[in-house]
Amino acid sequence: MTPEHSPYAVLDELAGHPRGDDLARVVHTAAFAAADERRTTLEGGLAELVDRAGLSVADAETRFGNVVRALERGTSEGAGSATRVLLATLLARGVALSPPDGPEAEGRVAEALVWLATYTSVDALTALDAALGERAAGLWRSIAALVRRADQGALPQLGRAGAIIAAAALRGSPSPDARAEAAALVDDVRDPIVRSLLRDALSPARRPSRAPSAGGAAQEGAGATGDERWAPERDGGATARLAGELSPPPRGPVALVLLAATGILLVMHVLRLAGRFLLRYRRPAALEVGPKGVTVRSRTELFGRTLKERETYIPVEALLRATREVRYPRLALYAGLVALGLGTYLGVSLLVDGARAGSPELLGMGALVFAFGAALDFGLSHLETATRGRCRVVLVPRKGPGVALAGIERDAADLALGKLPRA
């Protein structure tokens, strides 16, 4: 897509068009009616919609083509054509004029947009950021939820094709919210093409940056130039954003020994694994790092639905430490715990063989649980992250509990933490 045929250029055109918003509402109504009825053409009832809006064919003329004629032609337009971008942007603008209110409404709108992008020539997903700016965050969350459900076979109306189209939209979006959703999805989906698209979305060097004011300036007729809008992102910005998943913060040596010795550590990880694979329990998070502090935005998901959203801001003055952990930061302690547990088990077993008593066996089993819990804690907290070439970012405030994000790319973590002022 060239800057001349971009959604931003179309929004600039609509900002100066006397009936621009009326045209957007007509396209919005026609498209959503087609999605509701599962029609692959948009011309059904078009004459009535145009008449009700008080429009004529001449009113629908733009430098990208005639909107009414484009709706009548429907799927005959080629990919990347000016009229195809026109219809996509008008649909996204129509969503901006009547934005969904709440997660359920966002889910319905997202499903309709993905269905239209999959089975018709109108792909408004490519214009969401230009038309809605930061207001598109909820739609990106819903689109990511659709990818997850479609990958699991729970959305036959979208199917694999819909999951690929939605993943491609997440990949192409410059929105940090879309990146965060892609990061949360990449290790969950099973389809190799979907996974490849989502993984590519995490590359910071390949996507265009969002235009200033996220499309708002374009709607007022004062947007940035095409060259500025489609320039690649620079690493020299004031803030940096990371996407990952909340994980338990590092435990102190005393707490770790006590939890392992009592067997609570093993129970905690078994419950966490059961929640992740049986209940689809997830805690995706996005971390924004700037010279004045860090902001952590996270949410809790169960069965693909958002239960709770949370935002935490830690100013630089209140931040005691911000580090990344990659290569087994507590290897000596964990190895010592495992060795202690195995040694205790073997020693007690020898005593049992010698004394032929029943109670020492219970002590031996307790020591085995102790060692296994410590090993499992080490493996889940560090080994998987390190072997995937990623790390865990740990934030320790001066007061209150620490925060840890796992699954962060190492280079991105170093770049983001470098934004913080040196003590």
N, C-alpha and C positions, 0 to 999 in steps of 0.2 A: 504494500500500500504506500503510495507516494504522499508527500505532504499536501500536494494539490488535491488529492482525492482522499483526504483524511477526515475523520469525524470532526476535528477542530475546524477545518476549513468549511465543512457543512454548517457547523454551528455559527460561524462567522456570517455565512450567507443568510441563515435563518434569523439572526439577530437584526438584520436590516430589512427583512421581508415583512411586508405589512400583515400577512396572514400566516406567518411562520408557525406560531403556536397552534393555530387552527389546523394546519396541515399535520402537525405532530399528533394532535388528538385524533384526527381521522385515521392515520396510520396505526396508532395505538389501539383504537377500537377494532379496526379491521383485523389486525394481527391477533389480538387476544380472542376474538370471536373464532378465528380459524384454529387457534390452539385448543380452545374449548371443544370445538366440534371435530378436531383432528382432521382438518382439511389442509391439503398441501398448497392450496391456492388462496389468494387474499381478495379476489374480486367479488366474492359473494356478498351481496347487499351493499356494494360500494356506491352505487348511484344514490341510494337512499341516504347513506352517510354524508356524501358530498352535498346533497341537497339540504339536509338537516343543518349542516354547518354553514350554509349560505355561500358555498364556494362554487366557482365555475372552473372549467378546465384552464382558462387563462390565468386564474388566480394561483394555480398550482405550478406555474412555470418558475424554474430556477435555473441557474447556470449549470447545474448538475443534471438537469433533465426535468421533465414534467412528472410531478408526483402521482397524479391520477393515472396517467398513461403507464407509468412504471408499475403501479398496483395492478393494472389490467393485464400487463404482460406477465407478471408474476415470475415464475421460475425460469423464464427464457433468458434472463440477464446472465451474462458471464461473470465469473468470479473476478473481483477487483474492479468492476465497471463503476463509473461515476454514479449511475442511478442505484446500483446495489448499495453503495456506501451511503447514498442519500436516504434510502428507505431504512437502513439499519440505524442511522443517526436519528432520524425522525422518530423511530420507535423508542430509542433510548431517551430522547427528549420527552416523549409522551410519558414514559415512566417517571421522569424527573418532575413533570407537571402534576402527576398524581402518584406520589411515592407511596409504597406499601408501608403500613403502620404495624410494627411488631413482627416477631419471628415467623408466625404462621402466615401472615400476608406476604412476607418476603419469600417464604418457601413456595407459595403458589406462583408468585411472579417469576421467581427463578426457574421453576419447572417449565412454565410456559415459554420463557425466553430460550431455554435449552432445547425444548422441543421444536420451536420455530427455527433455531439455528441448525438443527439436525435434519429436519424434513422439508424446509422451505429455503428460499434464497435470502431471507431476511435474518441476518445474524447481528442482533443488537448487542451481543456480549462484547464485541470489539469496540463499542462506543460507550460502554457504561461509565468508564472513568472520565471520559471527556464530558459527558452530559450530567453526571451526578457528582463527580469529585469524591470527597470523603463520605458522602451519603451512600455510596455504593458498597460500603463495608459490610452491611448486613446482607446484601445480595451475594457478595462473594462468599460469605459464610454459608449461606443456603446452597449456593452452587457447589461448594466443596462437599456439603452433606449429600447432595444428589450424586456426586461422583462416587462417594463411599457406598451409598445404597445401590446404585446401578452396578458397581463392581461386585457386590454381594448377590446380585440377581434379584433384588427386591423392587426394581423399577422396570418391568418389562416394556412399558410404554416408551422408555428412553433407550434401554438396552445398552449394548457395548458401544454402539455408535454415539449415543448421547454422552456416555462417560468420556469418550475420546474428545468429543467436541468441547465439553465442559473443561476437561483437563487442559486442552489447548488454549481455552480462554484464560484460565488461571496462569498458564505459562506466558501468554502474551500481555498480561496486565502489568502496568508499572506500579500498581497499588501495593503498599507494604502489607495491607490486609490480605490481598490475594497471595502474596509470597508466604505469609504466615500459614495460610490454609494449605498451600502446596507442601510446605515443610511438614505440617502435621499429617498429611495424607500419604506422603511418599513411601513410608514404610508399612502402611496399612493395606494398600491396594495390591491385588494379585495380578492384574492384567499387565503384561510387560510393556505394551505401548503406552498405557496410561501412566505407569510408573516412570517411564523414560521422559514423558512430557513434563511430569511434575518435578522430576529431578533437575531437568534443564531449567525450570523456572527459578531454581535457587541460585543460578549463576548470576552474580551481580554485574557482570560486564556486558551482557548481551541484550538487555532490554532498554527501550527508550524511557526517558524520564517523563513524569507527568507535567503537563503544562501548568503555569502559574494559576493559582486559584481554582485548579481542577475543573476548568470549563466554565466557571462563573464569569470570568472576564469575557469569554467568547459570547456568552449570552447577552452581555451588555455592550457588545461591539468593540471591546477594547482588549483583545487577547494578544498573546505573544505571537511572534512571527512563526512561520512554518519551520524555519531552521532551528529556532529555539525550542520548539515543542518536541522536535524529533531528534534532538541532540542526545548522545549517550550520557548515562549517569557518570558523574565524577565522584572520586573518592574524597574530595576535599570539602565536602559539605559540613555544616555545623553539627549534624546529627548522623548517627548510623543506626540501622535497624537489624535485629537478629530475630530469627524464628526458630522455635524449638518446642520443647514440652517440659512442663514443670516436673521436677524430680525432688526427692527428699534431700535437704541440705546435708552436708557432711556432718557426721556425728563425732563427738569428742571421744578420745580413747577410753575414758571411764564409762561413758554411756554405752559405747560399743561393746565393751567387755561384759557389762551387766546384762544388756539385751541378749547377747549371744549365750551367756551362761544360763540364763533363765529359759531359753528357748523361744522367747518372744520374737526375736529377730526372724527365725524360721517361719513362725506363724504370720508375721507381717508380710513377708514376701510371697507366701502361698496365697494369702488373701489378695494381694495386689495382682498377682498373675491371674487368679480366678476372675477378678473384676475386669481385667483388660481383655481377656479372651472370651469370657462367657457373657459379660454385661457390656462389653465394648466401652469400658470406662477410659476416658481420655482427658488430658489436661493440656491442650495446646496453649502456647503463650508466645507473645511477641515482646521483645525487649528493645527499647529505644534509648540510645546512649548519646548524651550531649555534654557540652562543657559545664553545664550547670547541675546535672544530675541524671538519674536514670528513671525510666518509667517502665513498669512491667504490666502488660495487659494480658490477662489470662481468662480462661473459661473452663468450666467443668462440663463434660459431655457424658451422657449415658444413653446407650442404644442410638447414638447419632443425634440425640437432642440436647440442646444446651440447657443445663440446669441452673447455672450461676455464672455471672461474669464479674470480674474484679479488676480494678486498676490500682496499682501501688506506685507512688512517686517517692523516690529517695533523693533528696538534694545532696550535693557533693559534701556539704558540711556534716551531714549525718551519715555518710558512707565511710565505714571503717576500712573495708577492704573489698576489692573487686578483682577476682582472679579467674583464670581458666585452668582446668585440670584435665590432663590428657593421659600421661603415662604413669598410671598406677601410683598415685600420690601416697597411699597408705599401705604399700606392698609389705613392708617389714612388719607392721602391726598385724595385718591379716595373716601373713605367713606364720607369725608367732602364735596367733590364736588357733589356727588350724593344727599346728604342731602340738600345741598344748592339749587340744582336744583329743587328737589321735593318740598322743602319748598317755593321756589319762585313761582312754578307753583300753588300750593295750595293757597298761599296767593293772587296771582293775580286772581285766579278763584273766590275767595270770593269777591274780589273787583268788579269783573265783575258781579257777581250775585247781588251785592248791587247797583252798579251804572248803570247796564244795558247798558253799552257802548260797542262799537265794538273794539276799538284799544287795550284795555288791553288783549283781547284774543290772539292777535299776540304776545304780550309779554309772555303770558303763554306758547304758543306753542314753542317759542324760548327757554324758560327755560327747557321745556321738552326735546327738542333736546340736550340741554346742559347736562342734567343728563344722558340721554341715551348714548350719545357719550362717556362720562367719564366711564360709566359702561362697555360699549363694549370694550373700550381701555384696561381696567383692565382685563376683561375676556380673550381677545385674547392674550394679552402680557404675562399674568402670570398664569391664572387659569389652562389652558389646559396643559401647560408645567409642572406645579407642580403636577397635578393629575396623570400624567403618570410616576411620579418618576424621572423626568428629570429636568434640570435646564437651565438657560441662563448664558453664560459666557460673560462678558462685559469687553472690553479693552478700556481704555481711554488714548490716547497719550497726551504728553505735548502740542503738536500743532496738529491741524487738527481734523477732526470729529472722534467720537468714533466708535467702531465696536462691534456688539453683535451677538452671535451665539446661537440659541435656539435649544432645543431638545437634549441637551448633557446629558449623564448619569452622575449622581452626583458623584459617586466614581471615574469615569474616569476624571471628571473635577478637583476634589481635587488632584488627582495624578499628573495631567498635570501642574496645577498651582503651585504645590509644587516644580517643576523643576526650577522655577524662583528664583533668589537670593533674600534673605530678605533685606529690606532696613536697 
